[in-house]
Amino acid sequence: MPEQYLEPNQALTRPATPYEKKLAGALSEVFAGGTKDLPGVVAGLNGLGLNAPDGNPWDETRFRAEMRRLGE
């Protein structure tokens, strides 16, 4: 049985913005490092120096809100 792969940005109905591409790249880097939980994702994004859209460091509440907003 052939492996199935997700298409990048398969849920988007428009091209990804530069911000979305940067966030996706940072998340890929965090996950590639073995992180599997929300506190680790938040720490990883902050460790990469990528702030939340409001300019503040990420926290779990900001991250959840941003993922919800991007998923709409």
Residue frames relative to the residue before (quaternion, step in Angstrom):
aa qw qx qy qz dx dy dz
M 1.0000 0.0000 0.0000 0.0000 0.00 0.00 0.00
P 0.4078 -0.7263 0.4881 0.2606 3.63 -0.68 0.98
E 0.5185 -0.6232 0.4868 0.3255 3.52 -1.16 0.66
Q 0.2782 -0.7463 0.5798 0.1718 3.53 -1.10 0.70
Y 0.1512 -0.7824 0.6010 0.0624 3.54 -1.01 0.82
L 0.4461 -0.6504 0.5412 0.2916 3.51 -1.15 0.66
E 0.4140 -0.6653 0.5556 0.2780 3.53 -1.12 0.63
P 0.4871 -0.6490 0.4786 0.3355 3.61 -0.82 0.85
N 0.8503 0.0955 -0.1034 0.5071 3.54 -1.02 0.88
Q 0.2226 0.8307 -0.4920 0.1353 3.58 1.12 0.53
A 0.6918 0.4709 -0.2904 0.4640 3.60 1.12 -0.49
L 0.5522 0.6232 -0.3988 0.3842 3.59 1.22 -0.23
T 0.2636 -0.7547 0.5799 0.1568 3.54 -1.07 0.78
R 0.7204 0.2784 -0.1895 0.6063 3.55 1.38 0.22
P 0.6336 -0.5072 0.3816 0.4424 3.62 -1.17 0.19
A 0.5362 -0.6090 0.4762 0.3390 3.56 -1.14 0.65
T 0.4493 -0.6710 0.5210 0.2767 3.56 -1.10 0.74
P 0.6581 -0.4818 0.3726 0.4427 3.62 -1.20 0.26
Y 0.6247 0.5340 -0.3359 0.4601 3.61 1.00 -0.77
E 0.6728 0.4942 -0.3016 0.4605 3.59 0.86 -0.93
K 0.6420 0.5121 -0.3216 0.4713 3.59 1.02 -0.76
K 0.6543 0.5065 -0.3137 0.4658 3.59 0.96 -0.84
L 0.6549 0.5012 -0.3065 0.4754 3.58 0.95 -0.88
A 0.6497 0.5152 -0.3183 0.4596 3.60 0.92 -0.86
G 0.6514 0.5110 -0.3122 0.4659 3.58 0.97 -0.81
A 0.6546 0.5026 -0.3075 0.4737 3.55 0.97 -0.85
L 0.6531 0.5006 -0.3171 0.4715 3.59 0.94 -0.83
S 0.6231 0.5321 -0.3401 0.4614 3.60 0.99 -0.77
E 0.6488 0.5154 -0.3077 0.4677 3.57 1.00 -0.85
V 0.6501 0.5113 -0.3125 0.4672 3.58 0.95 -0.89
F 0.6922 0.4693 -0.2854 0.4681 3.60 0.84 -0.95
A 0.6255 0.5453 -0.3396 0.4428 3.59 1.03 -0.73
G 0.6462 0.5180 -0.3128 0.4651 3.56 1.19 -0.52
G 0.6362 -0.5753 0.3133 0.4075 3.56 1.27 0.10
T 0.4406 0.6950 -0.4612 0.3318 3.58 1.24 0.05
K 0.0419 -0.8265 0.5612 -0.0150 3.55 -0.91 0.95
D 0.7305 0.3850 -0.2463 0.5074 3.60 1.19 0.02
L 0.6806 -0.5298 0.3314 0.3825 3.54 -1.24 0.54
P 0.6492 0.4978 -0.3527 0.4543 3.66 0.82 -0.76
G 0.6561 0.5105 -0.3091 0.4619 3.57 1.04 -0.75
V 0.6232 0.5279 -0.3364 0.4688 3.59 1.04 -0.75
V 0.6592 0.5048 -0.3049 0.4665 3.57 0.89 -0.94
A 0.6668 0.4904 -0.2984 0.4751 3.58 0.90 -0.91
G 0.6483 0.5315 -0.3153 0.4447 3.57 1.00 -0.81
L 0.6526 0.4978 -0.3170 0.4752 3.59 0.93 -0.85
N 0.6663 0.4910 -0.3027 0.4726 3.56 0.94 -0.87
G 0.6408 0.5338 -0.3156 0.4525 3.57 1.06 -0.74
L 0.6641 0.4782 -0.2921 0.4949 3.57 1.18 -0.55
G 0.4895 -0.6835 0.4159 0.3467 3.57 1.29 -0.14
L 0.5016 0.6308 -0.4413 0.3946 3.58 1.20 0.38
N 0.2233 -0.8001 0.5470 0.1034 3.57 -0.43 1.22
A 0.6150 -0.5158 0.4526 0.3885 3.51 -1.38 0.29
P 0.7000 -0.4922 0.3066 0.4169 3.62 -1.18 0.37
D 0.6725 0.4834 -0.3089 0.4676 3.61 1.11 -0.53
G 0.5954 -0.6081 0.3413 0.3991 3.59 1.30 0.13
N 0.6021 0.5544 -0.3531 0.4533 3.58 1.27 -0.15
P 0.6133 -0.5120 0.4212 0.4294 3.57 -1.23 0.27
W 0.5659 -0.5891 0.4543 0.3555 3.54 -1.20 0.54
D 0.0144 0.7113 -0.7006 -0.0548 3.49 -1.36 0.49
E 0.7188 -0.4636 0.2790 0.4366 3.58 -1.21 0.24
T 0.6426 0.5263 -0.3245 0.4525 3.58 1.01 -0.79
R 0.6610 0.4951 -0.3088 0.4719 3.60 0.90 -0.89
F 0.6611 0.5159 -0.3187 0.4418 3.56 0.90 -0.90
R 0.6597 0.5013 -0.3145 0.4632 3.58 0.86 -0.90
A 0.6581 0.5122 -0.3117 0.4554 3.58 0.92 -0.91
E 0.6731 0.4904 -0.3020 0.4639 3.60 0.95 -0.82
M 0.6384 0.5048 -0.3339 0.4756 3.60 0.96 -0.73
R 0.6275 0.5218 -0.3317 0.4732 3.58 1.03 -0.78
R 0.6675 0.5000 -0.3061 0.4590 3.59 0.88 -0.96
L 0.6877 0.4810 -0.2934 0.4580 3.60 0.87 -0.88
G 0.6764 0.5055 -0.2904 0.4501 3.58 1.15 -0.55
E 0.5471 0.6288 -0.3992 0.3820 3.59 1.24 -0.13
